[in-house]
């Protein structure tokens, strides 16, 4: 990321906050004209720094107010099993985050559902995957902070 200058960093910070701004508005905020601003954004997209542009939805308004953090242990550690598990998680829309971990559990999932009964339905699908040896479910009581905005490191 060291090849980013101050304007690139400004653009990234602004885009993380509001991707709906026009090129004209972005250019004005960072002190550029439209074409150089557009070129910088294209470069950031091509480099992979900007992975995609999405709309962030409100889970509660959509009827998905329950977040569950699910820790999964496995007794299988082959590449084939890991690929199979990854594919299974990709196919479960309730899983919004899935990480392979170091520590006591092998994976941690963040699952969003409508209620405990919906989680129970999800849980039954999860434990049907062969090789899972333990599952621990932790229901979130309150969301204190949630952001998609990454802290942008300062330049050199």
C-alpha positions as a Markdown table, in Angstrom:
| # | Residue | x | y | z |
|---|---|---|---|---|
| 1 | Unk | 0.0 | 0.0 | 0.0 |
| 2 | Unk | 3.0 | 2.3 | 0.1 |
| 3 | Unk | 2.4 | 3.4 | -3.5 |
| 4 | Unk | -0.7 | 5.3 | -2.4 |
| 5 | Unk | -0.4 | 9.0 | -2.1 |
| 6 | Unk | -2.5 | 11.3 | 0.1 |
| 7 | Unk | -5.2 | 11.8 | -2.5 |
| 8 | Unk | -5.6 | 8.0 | -3.0 |
| 9 | Unk | -5.9 | 7.7 | 0.8 |
| 10 | Unk | -8.5 | 10.5 | 0.9 |
| 11 | Unk | -10.5 | 8.9 | -2.0 |
| 12 | Unk | -10.5 | 5.5 | -0.2 |
| 13 | Unk | -11.7 | 7.0 | 3.1 |
| 14 | Unk | -14.5 | 8.9 | 1.3 |
| 15 | Unk | -15.6 | 5.9 | -0.8 |
| 16 | Unk | -15.7 | 3.6 | 2.3 |
| 17 | Unk | -18.1 | 6.1 | 3.8 |
| 18 | Unk | -20.3 | 6.8 | 0.8 |
| 19 | Unk | -19.7 | 5.1 | -2.6 |
| 20 | Unk | -22.8 | 6.8 | -4.0 |
| 21 | Unk | -21.0 | 10.2 | -4.4 |
| 22 | Unk | -20.6 | 11.3 | -8.0 |
| 23 | Unk | -17.1 | 11.6 | -9.6 |
| 24 | Unk | -17.7 | 15.3 | -9.6 |
| 25 | Unk | -18.3 | 15.4 | -5.8 |
| 26 | Unk | -15.4 | 13.1 | -5.1 |
| 27 | Unk | -13.1 | 15.2 | -7.3 |
| 28 | Unk | -14.1 | 18.4 | -5.5 |
| 29 | Unk | -13.5 | 16.8 | -2.1 |
| 30 | Unk | -10.0 | 15.8 | -2.9 |
| 31 | Unk | -9.0 | 18.8 | -5.0 |
| 32 | Unk | -8.9 | 17.2 | -8.5 |
| 33 | Unk | -10.8 | 17.5 | -11.7 |
| 34 | Unk | -13.2 | 14.7 | -12.8 |
| 35 | Unk | -10.9 | 12.9 | -15.2 |
| 36 | Unk | -7.9 | 12.4 | -12.9 |
| 37 | Unk | -10.2 | 11.5 | -10.1 |
| 38 | Unk | -11.9 | 8.9 | -12.2 |
| 39 | Unk | -8.5 | 7.5 | -13.4 |
| 40 | Unk | -7.4 | 7.1 | -9.8 |
| 41 | Unk | -10.5 | 5.2 | -8.8 |
| 42 | Unk | -10.1 | 2.9 | -11.8 |
| 43 | Unk | -6.5 | 2.3 | -10.8 |
| 44 | Unk | -7.6 | 1.5 | -7.2 |
| 45 | Unk | -10.2 | -1.0 | -8.6 |
| 46 | Unk | -7.7 | -2.6 | -11.0 |
| 47 | Unk | -5.1 | -3.0 | -8.2 |
| 48 | Unk | -7.7 | -4.9 | -6.1 |
| 49 | Unk | -7.7 | -2.3 | -3.3 |
| 50 | Unk | -11.3 | -1.6 | -4.1 |
| 51 | Unk | -12.8 | -5.1 | -4.3 |
| 52 | Unk | -16.4 | -4.2 | -5.1 |
| 53 | Unk | -19.1 | -1.6 | -4.5 |
| 54 | Unk | -22.1 | -2.7 | -2.5 |
| 55 | Unk | -25.2 | -1.5 | -0.6 |
| 56 | Unk | -25.2 | -2.2 | 3.1 |
| 57 | Unk | -28.5 | -3.5 | 4.3 |
| 58 | Unk | -30.1 | -3.3 | 7.7 |
| 59 | Unk | -30.5 | -6.9 | 9.0 |
| 60 | Unk | -33.0 | -5.9 | 11.6 |
| 61 | Unk | -35.3 | -4.1 | 9.2 |
| 62 | Unk | -35.0 | -7.2 | 6.9 |
| 63 | Unk | -36.2 | -9.4 | 9.8 |
| 64 | Unk | -32.8 | -10.8 | 10.6 |
| 65 | Unk | -32.2 | -9.4 | 14.1 |
| 66 | Unk | -30.3 | -12.3 | 15.6 |
| 67 | Unk | -26.6 | -12.6 | 15.2 |
| 68 | Unk | -24.9 | -15.8 | 16.3 |
| 69 | Unk | -21.1 | -16.3 | 16.5 |
| 70 | Unk | -20.6 | -20.0 | 15.9 |
| 71 | Unk | -17.3 | -21.7 | 16.7 |
| 72 | Unk | -16.6 | -24.9 | 14.9 |
| 73 | Unk | -14.0 | -27.7 | 15.6 |
| 74 | Unk | -13.2 | -30.4 | 13.2 |
| 75 | Unk | -11.2 | -33.6 | 13.4 |
| 76 | Unk | -10.4 | -33.3 | 9.7 |
| 77 | Unk | -7.4 | -31.3 | 8.5 |
| 78 | Unk | -7.0 | -32.3 | 4.9 |
| 79 | Unk | -7.1 | -29.8 | 2.1 |
| 80 | Unk | -10.0 | -31.6 | 0.6 |
| 81 | Unk | -12.1 | -31.3 | 3.8 |
| 82 | Unk | -11.2 | -27.6 | 4.1 |
| 83 | Unk | -12.3 | -27.0 | 0.5 |
| 84 | Unk | -15.5 | -29.0 | 1.2 |
| 85 | Unk | -16.3 | -27.0 | 4.3 |
| 86 | Unk | -15.5 | -23.7 | 2.6 |
| 87 | Unk | -17.9 | -24.6 | -0.3 |
| 88 | Unk | -20.6 | -25.6 | 2.2 |
| 89 | Unk | -20.3 | -22.3 | 4.1 |
| 90 | Unk | -20.5 | -20.4 | 0.8 |
| 91 | Unk | -23.7 | -22.2 | 0.1 |
| 92 | Unk | -25.4 | -21.1 | 3.4 |
| 93 | Unk | -26.8 | -17.6 | 3.0 |
| 94 | Unk | -27.1 | -17.2 | 6.8 |
| 95 | Unk | -23.3 | -17.3 | 7.1 |
| 96 | Unk | -22.2 | -13.7 | 6.5 |
| 97 | Unk | -18.6 | -14.2 | 7.8 |
| 98 | Unk | -16.5 | -17.3 | 8.0 |
| 99 | Unk | -12.9 | -17.4 | 9.2 |
| 100 | Unk | -10.4 | -20.3 | 9.6 |
| 101 | Unk | -8.8 | -19.7 | 13.0 |
| 102 | Unk | -5.8 | -20.5 | 15.1 |
| 103 | Unk | -6.6 | -21.5 | 18.6 |
| 104 | Unk | -9.1 | -23.8 | 20.3 |
| 105 | Unk | -11.6 | -23.7 | 17.5 |
| 106 | Unk | -10.9 | -24.2 | 13.8 |
| 107 | Unk | -13.5 | -21.9 | 12.3 |
| 108 | Unk | -15.7 | -19.0 | 13.5 |
| 109 | Unk | -18.8 | -18.0 | 11.7 |
| 110 | Unk | -21.1 | -15.0 | 12.0 |
| 111 | Unk | -24.6 | -16.1 | 11.2 |
| 112 | Unk | -27.7 | -13.9 | 10.9 |
| 113 | Unk | -31.2 | -15.3 | 11.3 |
| 114 | Unk | -34.7 | -14.2 | 12.2 |
| 115 | Unk | -35.0 | -16.1 | 15.5 |
| 116 | Unk | -33.8 | -19.1 | 17.6 |
| 117 | Unk | -35.9 | -21.5 | 15.6 |
| 118 | Unk | -34.3 | -20.3 | 12.4 |
| 119 | Unk | -30.9 | -20.8 | 14.0 |
| 120 | Unk | -31.8 | -24.3 | 15.0 |
| 121 | Unk | -32.7 | -25.0 | 11.4 |
| 122 | Unk | -29.3 | -23.6 | 10.3 |
| 123 | Unk | -27.5 | -25.6 | 13.1 |
| 124 | Unk | -29.0 | -28.8 | 11.8 |
| 125 | Unk | -27.7 | -28.1 | 8.3 |
| 126 | Unk | -24.3 | -27.2 | 9.7 |
| 127 | Unk | -23.8 | -30.3 | 11.8 |
| 128 | Unk | -24.8 | -32.5 | 8.8 |
| 129 | Unk | -21.4 | -31.6 | 7.3 |
| 130 | Unk | -19.1 | -34.6 | 8.0 |
| 131 | Unk | -16.0 | -34.1 | 10.2 |
| 132 | Unk | -17.4 | -31.5 | 12.6 |
| 133 | Unk | -16.5 | -32.5 | 16.1 |
| 134 | Unk | -17.8 | -29.6 | 18.2 |
| 135 | Unk | -19.9 | -26.5 | 17.7 |
| 136 | Unk | -20.3 | -23.6 | 20.2 |
| 137 | Unk | -23.0 | -21.0 | 19.6 |
| 138 | Unk | -22.8 | -17.5 | 21.1 |
| 139 | Unk | -25.8 | -15.3 | 20.7 |
| 140 | Unk | -25.1 | -11.5 | 20.4 |
| 141 | Unk | -27.1 | -9.5 | 22.9 |
| 142 | Unk | -26.2 | -6.1 | 21.6 |
| 143 | Unk | -24.2 | -4.8 | 18.6 |
| 144 | Unk | -21.8 | -2.1 | 20.0 |
| 145 | Unk | -19.9 | -1.4 | 16.8 |
| 146 | Unk | -20.1 | -2.7 | 13.2 |
| 147 | Unk | -18.3 | -1.1 | 10.3 |
| 148 | Unk | -17.0 | -2.0 | 6.9 |
| 149 | Unk | -14.6 | 0.9 | 7.0 |
| 150 | Unk | -11.0 | -0.1 | 7.3 |
| 151 | Unk | -8.5 | 2.2 | 9.0 |
| 152 | Unk | -6.3 | 3.6 | 6.2 |
| 153 | Unk | -2.7 | 3.6 | 7.2 |
| 154 | Unk | -0.9 | 6.9 | 6.8 |
| 155 | Unk | 1.6 | 7.3 | 4.1 |
| 156 | Unk | 5.4 | 7.0 | 4.5 |
